[in-house]
Amino acid sequence: MNKRRCLLLIPLGLVLAVGLLGLGYGVTAVRRCWPKTDGQISVEGLEAEVVVVRDNWGVPHIYASNASDLFFAQGYVHAQDRFWQMEFWRRIGAGRLSEILGESALDQDRFIRTVGWHRAAERDVAAMDPASLTALENYAAGVNAYVATQRKHLGLEFKVLGLTGTRFEVEPWSPVDSVAWGKVMAWDLSGNRREELLRAQIADQLGMGAVDELVPPCSNEYPVIVPDGPTQATLRAVPDVARQNLALGVGDSLGSNNWVLSGERTASGMPLLANDPHLGIQMPSIWYEIGLHCDPVGPDCPYNVVGASFASTPGVIIGHNDRIAWGVTNLNPDVQDLFIERVNPQNPNQYLYKGQWRDMKVVREEIRVAGREDPVVLNVRLTHHGPIINDVAGGTEEAWSFGWDPLALSWTALQPGSLVKSILLLDRASDWNEFRQALSYWDVPSQNFVYADVEGNIGYQAPGRIPIRAAGDGTRPVPGWTGDHEWIDTIPFDDLPRVLNPAEGYIVTANNAVVGDDYGYFIARDWAPGYRAERICELIESADRLSIEDVRSIQADDAPVWAEEVLPYVLALSPDDARLQEALELLRGWDGRAARDSAEAALFEAFRIHLIDAVFSDELGDDLLKQARPKVMDALPGMLAEGGSIWFDDVTTVQREVRDDLLLNALEGAVEELSQDLGSNMGGWRWGDLHTASFDNQSLGQCGIGLVESLFNRGPIAVDGSLGTVNQADYSLSEPYAAQTIASYRQIIDLDDLTRSVSMHTTGQSGHPYHRHYDDMIEPWRDVRHHPMLWERSEVEASAVGRLVLVP
C-alpha cells in the first residue's frame, strides 16, 4: 500500500489500533476470524466424512476415504488458516492488487498483465488432463465451501481494509487461481533476465571485455552435482526387516540446499534426506505443513503423504510418502531470453522477422484501481517471442534500454505446462521409476530434486523445460528480426542430468553447477558460486556416519566460505593505525562463524560491503554497481588472488592504487561505520545488532502506519548466517544488513524410521494475527530447531490439540 495514502489514514489507523487493542473489541474481532478446529461441521460438497486432526504445532492431518474429499478438505483447511494470503496471492498472479491497494500497486499490475501470468494459467487449465483438473476443482470447491460460511470473518486484513473504505466481494476460487501461483513462483525462480540486462549494461558502459571479468562463469574448483552427465546405477534392495516398521505406516539470492546420504554414510544404515529452500521472508510463511492421508489407501485413493504445501494448490510440494522422500533446490536454468524487436515505423503493432513485417497480437487488459472511476486500459503487444516488456517498464528512458527497440520476453512458463500433474504423481510415486515419471511432467520452475526410498536408494533428477537455441547461449539480449536465435527444441527429459546411487554415498545440491563443460546441452551459465555446496560436502566428509542431529548441525552451519578466500589477504596487512591493528587482531581470533553474537562477523560483513564499493564504485558508478554487487562480489576472490588486477586502481585519482590500498580503505571504512553505529568498543559489537530478520505482512504490514503494522508484523529478531552460508540469511549488498532471503522451511527425513523425521518453517501455520500458531515457529526456526514430522495416525492422534469432523 502506498505510504502517502496511508498517511492520510493515520487518524483512522489510530482509532483502529485503539479500538482493537485498548477497548477489547480487538479480542472479539480477531477471534472471530479464527477457524473452528474441534467438533463437527456440516459442509456442502463432500461425498463422505473427513477427519482433520491438528497437532500442537497446528499442522493438520486430513483423513478421507476418497481423493475428491481429500483435496476438498485441503482447500477447506488452507482457507481456514490462510485465506487472506490466498486472496493476496491470487491478486498478484492476476495483476489485480490495484483493486484493493490503489495507485501504489498499479505499476506492478501493469507489468504482471503484460507478462501474462494469468493468461498462461488459463491456457494451462484449458489443456489440462482430466485427473489434474478434477483435483483442482475439488480443491477450489473446498475453499469456496469455507468462504461461503465465513464471508464476514475471513481475516483481520479484510476488516482493516473495510475500515479504510476498501470493500470488495470475495470471488469464488478457481483452478486458474491455483495454477497462476505456480507462474508467480516460476517467475521468482527464473531470474536470468536480470543477468542478461546486467551483462548488457556492463558491456554498454565498460566494453565487452569487462563482462567476463565482472560476471565470471562458475569456478571449476567447486562441486558439480552430476559431473559425469546422466548416469543410472542398479536399484538397491534391503532385507524385509529393514522395512517392517515402515509397513505399519509411515527479489538478490533465491536458492536452497538439499542433500541425501546413503546408508553407508548414516548411523542407521538407511538414507537421510535434508532440504531447506531459501526464499524471501513472508508473513505468514510461504509454506504450510500438512498431511494428506487416504483412509484406506488404495487404487482409487492412493495418497499418503506429509510435508510442505502452498496455501493455494492441492498436494504436497516437498516431503515424503510411505515409500519415497524428496527435496528441491532451484536449478536456475536459462529459460528466459530477451529479443530486441524492430518495429515498423509506419505501424507500431508490426515487427520485422526474416525480412517480413508480422502483425503483433494486441491484448486489451483493463485494470480496476481503487479510487478511480474508470479502469486503466493496457494494450499488451505480443510477438511470437513473447510480450513486449518495456512498454510498461519505463520505455526508452530506462537506464537499461540503451535506446533499443522493444524487448520481447521469451519464457518457458508462458508455454502450456503440466506442473499440477507432476505434483500429484510425485505425491503417490512408490519408487525411482515412478518418481522420474512424475518429474517428466515438471516443466517450470526447474528444480534439483534429491530422492531416497525405503529400499535404500538415493538419487538426483533435474526436470524442466529448458530451451535449445539455434545460436547463442541466452546470456545477452539478441536480435529478434534475424531468426538466428530462435528456440528450436527443449532438452529431452532422458538427457537431463540424473544420478542414482553414486559411489560417494551422497548427493549435494546448493544451486551450484549441475554439470561440467562437457555436458551435451547448454543449461545455464549463472550458477551459484558453490560456497554452500563446498561447505556441505566438507561437513559430510568429516564424519564416517551421520545422525539426524549431525544433519541438523549442517543445516545450522553459519561459516561463510567466501571469508576463507578473502581473509588471508586482509590478515597480511600491516597498518600503522592502532585502531586498524586492533581490528586485524579481532579478525585473527575469529572462529569463522557468522553467529549473531559475533563481533568478528560484524566487522567482516561491514568490510565486505566497503571492499566491493572500494574496488568497483569508481568504474561502475552508483546505479550499475547497485545491480552488479552480488556478481562482482563473487568475482573478487579471483581478483585478490591475481593481485595485480586493473580494477584495484581508482580511476578518479592520479596515483595508481594496488590491492592492499583498497583492502586497507575497506577495513578503515568498516571500522568507522561500526564505531559510529555500535560504539567504540570492538569487543562489544554483535553481528545480530545489525543482522536481523523481520517478518512483515505483504500488504498492510508495509502501509507505513506503525500501529497498524504492529498488528500484522513480527520482529525484528537477531539471526545467524550470512551470504553464502549453509544457514542462509542473505542481505542486500546495497541496503545492508537486514536478512532478506532465508531458509524458509527445513526438513530431515529418516528412511530408516519415518516417524523420526523432523521439519519446521519460518513463522507458524496460521495466518491470523494473535493466534497461537501465527508466530510460534519464529524462534525455533531462528535457532534451527525442528518439530516432529508426525506420520503414523496413532502418533497424530496422541498429539492432537484439535479434531474436526467434516460431514456432508
LODONU-291726 format. One line per field, with one value per residue (C-alpha): residue number from 1; x, y, z. Coordinates in steps of 0.05 Angstrom, whole numbers, m for minus. Example, Ala and Ser with C-alpha at 12.3 -4.5 7.8 and 13.67 -1.06 7.14 Angstrom:
nr = 1/2 .
c1 = 246/273 .
c2 = m90/m21 .
c3 = 156/143 .
% end
This chain:
nr = 1/2/3/4/5/6/7/8/9/10/11/12/13/14/15/16/17/18/19/20/21/22/23/24/25/26/27/28/29/30/31/32/33/34/35/36/37/38/39/40/41/42/43/44/45/46/47/48/49/50/51/52/53/54/55/56/57/58/59/60/61/62/63/64/65/66/67/68/69/70/71/72/73/74/75/76/77/78/79/80/81/82/83/84/85/86/87/88/89/90/91/92/93/94/95/96/97/98/99/100/101/102/103/104/105/106/107/108/109/110/111/112/113/114/115/116/117/118/119/120/121/122/123/124/125/126/127/128/129/130/131/132/133/134/135/136/137/138/139/140/141/142/143/144/145/146/147/148/149/150/151/152/153/154/155/156/157/158/159/160/161/162/163/164/165/166/167/168/169/170/171/172/173/174/175/176/177/178/179/180/181/182/183/184/185/186/187/188/189/190/191/192/193/194/195/196/197/198/199/200/201/202/203/204/205/206/207/208/209/210/211/212/213/214/215/216/217/218/219/220/221/222/223/224/225/226/227/228/229/230/231/232/233/234/235/236/237/238/239/240/241/242/243/244/245/246/247/248/249/250/251/252/253/254/255/256/257/258/259/260/261/262/263/264/265/266/267/268/269/270/271/272/273/274/275/276/277/278/279/280/281/282/283/284/285/286/287/288/289/290/291/292/293/294/295/296/297/298/299/300/301/302/303/304/305/306/307/308/309/310/311/312/313/314/315/316/317/318/319/320/321/322/323/324/325/326/327/328/329/330/331/332/333/334/335/336/337/338/339/340/341/342/343/344/345/346/347/348/349/350/351/352/353/354/355/356/357/358/359/360/361/362/363/364/365/366/367/368/369/370/371/372/373/374/375/376/377/378/379/380/381/382/383/384/385/386/387/388/389/390/391/392/393/394/395/396/397/398/399/400/401/402/403/404/405/406/407/408/409/410/411/412/413/414/415/416/417/418/419/420/421/422/423/424/425/426/427/428/429/430/431/432/433/434/435/436/437/438/439/440/441/442/443/444/445/446/447/448/449/450/451/452/453/454/455/456/457/458/459/460/461/462/463/464/465/466/467/468/469/470/471/472/473/474/475/476/477/478/479/480/481/482/483/484/485/486/487/488/489/490/491/492/493/494/495/496/497/498/499/500/501/502/503/504/505/506/507/508/509/510/511/512/513/514/515/516/517/518/519/520/521/522/523/524/525/526/527/528/529/530/531/532/533/534/535/536/537/538/539/540/541/542/543/544/545/546/547/548/549/550/551/552/553/554/555/556/557/558/559/560/561/562/563/564/565/566/567/568/569/570/571/572/573/574/575/576/577/578/579/580/581/582/583/584/585/586/587/588/589/590/591/592/593/594/595/596/597/598/599/600/601/602/603/604/605/606/607/608/609/610/611/612/613/614/615/616/617/618/619/620/621/622/623/624/625/626/627/628/629/630/631/632/633/634/635/636/637/638/639/640/641/642/643/644/645/646/647/648/649/650/651/652/653/654/655/656/657/658/659/660/661/662/663/664/665/666/667/668/669/670/671/672/673/674/675/676/677/678/679/680/681/682/683/684/685/686/687/688/689/690/691/692/693/694/695/696/697/698/699/700/701/702/703/704/705/706/707/708/709/710/711/712/713/714/715/716/717/718/719/720/721/722/723/724/725/726/727/728/729/730/731/732/733/734/735/736/737/738/739/740/741/742/743/744/745/746/747/748/749/750/751/752/753/754/755/756/757/758/759/760/761/762/763/764/765/766/767/768/769/770/771/772/773/774/775/776/777/778/779/780/781/782/783/784/785/786/787/788/789/790/791/792/793/794/795/796/797/798/799/800/801/802/803/804/805/806/807/808 .
c1 = 0/25/53/26/m43/m33/m11/m80/m109/m67/m127/m165/m104/m101/m176/m170/m110/m141/m207/m173/m122/m150/m225/m228/m260/m197/m202/m271/m255/m191/m220/m280/m232/m200/m223/m262/m215/m255/m322/m364/m384/m433/m401/m438/m399/m368/m382/m365/m340/m270/m229/m178/m131/m85/m22/7/43/m23/m5/m69/m71/m131/m161/m211/m239/m233/m187/m242/m256/m182/m168/m234/m213/m144/m175/m221/m164/m119/m175/m187/m116/m92/m148/m122/m55/m91/m131/m69/m30/m84/m88/m13/m20/m76/m46/m105/m75/m94/m167/m154/m88/m99/m47/12/3/m13/57/64/m4/14/77/43/m13/39/79/14/17/m58/m65/m14/m51/m116/m81/m54/m123/m155/m105/m102/m111/m178/m148/m108/m167/m212/m163/m161/m236/m245/m193/m229/m296/m266/m240/m307/m345/m306/m313/m388/m398/m346/m352/m355/m298/m244/m187/m166/m138/m207/m234/m177/m186/m260/m248/m204/m262/m237/m291/m297/m336/m292/m298/m302/m235/m220/m168/m137/m123/m83/m44/m27/10/56/71/88/136/167/178/213/257/273/316/361/331/367/435/421/407/466/515/486/494/566/583/550/587/654/660/654/720/693/634/672/715/657/606/652/630/626/694/710/741/672/630/588/524/528/599/595/527/464/480/437/462/429/370/383/341/345/321/248/268/292/222/179/164/151/96/56/51/98/272/390/394/336/366/365/403/387/427/416/460/461/461/537/540/488/486/422/447/389/385/375/347/353/324/319/292/315/262/244/216/140/88/55/105/103/97/40/54/2/m12/m57/m79/m127/m163/m156/m101/m118/m121/m180/m147/m72/m47/m10/39/64/106/103/48/27/m38/m65/m55/m71/m18/49/109/165/161/152/101/105/157/199/223/245/272/283/330/327/363/361/369/369/295/286/312/304/295/306/250/248/181/151/158/91/55/77/38/82/151/205/221/264/251/175/131/89/27/33/m24/m53/m88/m131/m125/m169/m142/m190/m158/m186/m204/m213/m279/m253/m205/m134/m131/m68/m55/m5/35/56/106/119/178/133/105/139/160/190/122/110/180/197/207/269/280/302/377/377/341/401/352/336/274/224/247/205/209/212/199/183/128/87/81/27/51/34/61/m2/1/73/58/1/42/101/59/39/103/130/199/254/219/153/190/223/158/126/182/178/116/151/163/174/206/263/289/344/307/342/310/311/269/254/296/358/366/387/384/381/339/337/270/244/231/299/306/355/375/393/451/479/474/419/465/452/394/395/365/295/288/340/313/383/370/303/286/284/270/278/327/296/278/321/381/372/422/408/446/426/466/532/596/608/547/517/489/491/457/461/446/516/535/495/540/610/632/628/553/520/470/471/432/458/518/496/503/513/588/588/605/547/557/631/616/562/608/664/619/592/662/686/646/641/568/517/455/394/427/490/447/413/481/498/433/453/525/539/611/619/666/676/710/760/781/788/814/886/897/866/906/971/962/1007/972/1004/938/927/852/862/913/861/811/860/873/798/794/854/815/752/724/698/625/573/539/492/535/600/638/685/627/600/669/679/610/619/688/656/609/664/711/661/650/724/742/684/647/695/685/613/581/524/468/504/541/474/454/522/543/525/562/624/628/636/690/731/767/798/820/851/889/914/939/950/880/867/802/843/864/818/806/787/856/924/963/956/925/941/905/929/909/837/838/861/810/755/778/781/712/683/715/688/618/613/645/591/533/554/602/677/686/701/692/621/600/549/530/459/454/459/434/361/300/234/170/126/56/58/0/m19/46/80/30/73/28/66/5/m27/38/47/m18/10/86/135/208/260/300/375/395/457/485/502/513/532/528/492/445/429/406/424/420/422/492/461/418/454/445/373/362/320/329/326/316/240/229/274/262/304/273/297/283/300/241/197/169/237/232/230/212/200/182/191/130/72/14/m38/m47/m90/m53/m50/m70/m22/3/14/86/103/155/198/245/253/266/319/353/349/304/253/187/168/142/85/68/30/m42/m31/22/m20/m80/m35/m11/m77/m100/m158/m202/m252/m301/m328/m393/m434 .
c2 = 0/70/103/170/142/110/177/204/148/158/182/121/78/107/96/26/9/37/3/m64/m63/m16/m26/m101/m102/m130/m195/m207/m183/m224/m287/m287/m299/m360/m426/m479/m538/m581/m614/m625/m582/m598/m579/m579/m614/m672/m744/m775/m758/m727/m722/m665/m675/m617/m628/m580/m540/m530/m579/m613/m685/m699/m769/m781/m843/m815/m768/m718/m706/m706/m646/m613/m616/m590/m529/m520/m524/m477/m427/m434/m414/m373/m344/m273/m298/m338/m276/m234/m286/m295/m220/m220/m276/m240/m170/m144/m114/m44/m61/m62/m24/32/70/42/m26/m1/m7/m78/m97/m68/m108/m173/m164/m151/m214/m251/m299/m305/m314/m370/m403/m401/m437/m490/m503/m507/m561/m598/m673/m693/m721/m658/m613/m654/m646/m571/m566/m606/m563/m500/m527/m536/m465/m438/m480/m447/m377/m386/m396/m347/m290/m236/m265/m287/m248/m186/m156/m155/m117/m66/m54/m46/9/46/46/m10/m62/m118/m182/m244/m282/m358/m393/m427/m476/m417/m383/m443/m451/m376/m382/m432/m379/m329/m379/m395/m321/m312/m372/m356/m294/m299/m236/m197/m226/m212/m139/m133/m160/m113/m54/m71/m81/m15/24/m12/m55/m129/m145/m124/m172/m237/m205/m177/m232/m292/m364/m411/m434/m507/m511/m521/m584/m603/m641/m690/m685/m743/m730/m773/m839/m898/m948/m1011/m1003/m1029/m1076/m1085/m1142/m1142/m1130/m1060/m1043/m1075/m1013/m974/m1022/m1001/m931/m881/m204/m219/m296/m343/m412/m473/m531/m604/m667/m740/m792/m866/m918/m924/m852/m855/m883/m923/m954/m924/m857/m789/m733/m659/m597/m523/m480/m407/m356/m285/m272/m271/m264/m313/m364/m383/m456/m493/m561/m615/m689/m719/m789/m834/m880/m932/m924/m959/m951/m902/m862/m871/m812/m819/m761/m707/m645/m573/m546/m479/m449/m442/m510/m583/m634/m633/m599/m624/m684/m759/m813/m885/m905/m845/m777/m717/m647/m590/m532/m482/m508/m438/m457/m404/m406/m332/m294/m222/m209/m140/m128/m80/m45/m18/58/62/13/3/m62/m96/m124/m149/m223/m252/m194/m193/m149/m190/m167/m168/m196/m140/m160/m108/m110/m68/m54/m31/17/34/108/112/110/85/27/36/6/m31/m56/m113/m125/m197/m223/m297/m288/m263/m199/m131/m116/m46/m17/m17/m19/54/50/82/126/68/62/m10/3/36/64/m5/m23/m61/m121/m185/m235/m309/m352/m425/m414/m377/m443/m493/m533/m594/m577/m599/m668/m674/m656/m706/m762/m745/m749/m821/m846/m910/m919/m887/m901/m872/m813/m799/m808/m756/m707/m716/m671/m619/m562/m497/m477/m526/m555/m600/m660/m706/m773/m830/m891/m946/m995/m954/m920/m847/m806/m739/m715/m648/m637/m578/m547/m520/m489/m509/m447/m444/m400/m364/m382/m335/m293/m227/m195/m217/m192/m218/m200/m248/m314/m336/m344/m380/m434/m497/m550/m568/m615/m685/m709/m771/m727/m683/m694/m750/m799/m860/m888/m852/m884/m825/m845/m775/m722/m647/m590/m517/m480/m496/m521/m582/m607/m595/m563/m630/m637/m640/m584/m513/m508/m444/m401/m365/m419/m400/m399/m463/m438/m474/m538/m540/m530/m583/m633/m616/m628/m693/m718/m700/m757/m831/m838/m782/m779/m734/m688/m685/m665/m612/m584/m579/m541/m494/m483/m408/m408/m362/m397/m331/m304/m361/m340/m266/m264/m285/m221/m179/m211/m200/m124/m82/m16/39/60/29/23/m18/m61/m75/m94/m143/m175/m184/m219/m263/m291/m304/m375/m365/m366/m314/m323/m268/m255/m249/m183/m211/m228/m158/m129/m177/m165/m90/m99/m140/m82/m30/m73/m81/m7/9/m36/m23/42/85/47/25/84/80/57/0/m22/m29/m81/m114/m121/m195/m215/m173/m199/m268/m243/m212/m274/m287/m215/m215/m278/m247/m187/m140/m131/m65/m60/m42/24/82/117/181/192/208/155/81/41/m32/m88/m72/0/m20/m73/m20/30/m21/m41/31/45/m16/5/76/52/3/51/101/51/2/41/46/m20/m70/m129/m106/m107/m160/m185/m194/m120/m108/m173/m183/m216/m180/m218/m168/m179/m168/m119/m79/m97/m47/10/59/65/35/18/m19/m54/m78/m118/m160/m158/m195/m180/m158/m214/m224/m282/m322/m334/m290/m290/m359/m395/m462/m430/m377/m308/m265/m190/m137/m113/m46/m39/m79/m115/m139/m211/m218/m289/m344/m419/m416/m489/m544/m618/m680/m747/m812/m870/m920/m896/m842/m826/m797/m745/m671/m604/m531/m469/m396/m366/m411/m448/m394/m330/m299/m248/m265/m337/m383/m411/m343/m336/m397/m423/m360/m373/m448/m432/m380/m430/m486/m529/m575/m605/m678/m691/m735/m793/m853/m839/m864/m810/m757/m773/m776/m705/m677/m609/m605/m657/m631/m677/m651/m685/m679 .
c3 = 0/m17/45/23/21/89/118/101/141/204/245/223/240/309/321/294/337/400/384/372/427/481/483/479/411/383/421/392/322/318/347/301/244/277/248/284/295/343/338/275/216/160/94/28/m28/10/m10/57/127/132/196/206/265/284/325/376/321/284/228/202/181/136/133/76/43/m28/m66/m82/m9/8/m37/m20/53/37/4/64/114/74/72/147/164/105/63/64/39/m15/m35/m38/m77/m129/m139/m150/m201/m237/m233/m192/m130/m152/m140/m65/m55/m105/m145/m106/m139/m209/m239/m212/m241/m308/m312/m289/m340/m394/m379/m374/m315/m313/m388/m384/m326/m365/m423/m375/m347/m415/m437/m370/m363/m331/m266/m251/m267/m222/m164/m175/m179/m115/m80/m104/m80/m11/m10/m32/18/75/45/37/112/137/88/142/183/134/164/202/138/107/167/166/91/102/153/103/54/11/5/m46/m55/m50/m115/m119/m121/m187/m216/m253/m186/m163/m228/m231/m165/m198/m251/m196/m164/m231/m243/m177/m190/m263/m258/m319/m349/m294/m313/m387/m374/m326/m378/m429/m382/m366/m439/m457/m403/m399/m461/m474/m441/m373/m375/m364/m310/m270/m284/m290/m303/m243/m220/m233/m163/m132/m131/m192/m177/m236/m261/m309/m342/m333/m301/m279/m227/m202/m156/m87/m45/31/76/95/167/150/125/178/219/154/134/196/169/155/m102/m93/m80/m80/m74/m29/0/m4/4/12/46/31/85/81/108/163/234/219/154/116/78/108/64/82/49/64/8/11/m6/12/82/85/139/143/118/44/66/101/130/121/120/66/82/45/93/68/16/m49/m125/m121/m65/m69/m26/40/43/91/81/58/13/m15/11/m59/m91/m77/m58/m22/m56/m11/36/37/28/54/1/m21/2/m38/m32/m80/m95/m151/m214/m244/m317/m370/m390/m407/m467/m487/m561/m590/m639/m698/m703/m767/m765/m800/m754/m681/m679/m732/m723/m770/m776/m831/m878/m868/m825/m778/m741/m666/m626/m583/m518/m483/m407/m362/m292/m239/m190/m121/m121/m197/m232/m299/m309/m334/m404/m424/m494/m489/m552/m565/m615/m628/m580/m524/m495/m505/m434/m440/m459/m384/m354/m368/m443/m474/m414/m370/m360/m385/m450/m486/m537/m562/m600/m558/m518/m523/m466/m483/m421/m417/m365/m418/m455/m434/m373/m332/m263/m225/m258/m236/m164/m158/m190/m145/m82/m97/m130/m99/m130/m172/m238/m216/m185/m253/m290/m245/m257/m332/m327/m283/m332/m293/m248/m259/m194/m168/m138/m90/m75/m25/m15/35/m6/10/m58/m65/m128/m164/m222/m258/m291/m331/m398/m418/m488/m542/m582/m655/m636/m575/m501/m477/m434/m471/m509/m582/m647/m657/m730/m759/m735/m717/m642/m642/m592/m635/m582/m509/m476/m476/m406/m411/m428/m367/m311/m262/m219/m178/m120/m133/m108/m60/m20/m21/m67/m51/m87/m68/m133/m155/m225/m243/m300/m326/m391/m428/m419/m488/m478/m450/m385/m353/m341/m278/m226/m153/m139/m98/m28/6/m34/m17/57/60/25/74/134/106/91/161/194/179/199/207/251/246/297/253/194/236/254/180/167/224/199/192/166/105/56/19/82/80/10/27/98/83/43/98/155/116/121/166/180/221/252/321/310/247/282/335/281/250/317/325/258/274/333/292/294/223/242/225/292/316/379/340/339/286/239/245/226/168/138/141/110/54/36/37/m4/m60/m62/m58/m117/m164/m150/m190/m255/m248/m214/m163/m208/m243/m180/m144/m196/m201/m128/m119/m182/m172/m100/m129/m177/m120/m93/m161/m168/m99/m116/m180/m141/m199/m226/m260/m220/m158/m188/m172/m238/m203/m172/m202/m165/m181/m124/m113/m77/m6/m13/m25/30/79/55/63/132/153/126/163/229/222/205/263/313/295/295/350/393/401/439/384/431/444/371/354/285/308/325/250/220/236/205/203/185/150/124/49/48/110/144/98/99/138/199/258/299/241/221/293/287/230/233/278/292/280/312/310/265/249/179/121/47/22/89/94/145/95/116/56/59/4/m11/m28/35/89/136/145/124/61/37/88/98/90/110/137/136/153/132/161/114/169/210/181/249/268/212/231/199/213/173/190/224/240/209/220/180/235/279/353/340/379/313/279/303/346/297/292/350/338/264/283/328/276/319/288/308/296/226/250/207/236/255/326/339/305/349/410/399/376/401/353/319/268/232/166/146/82 .
% end
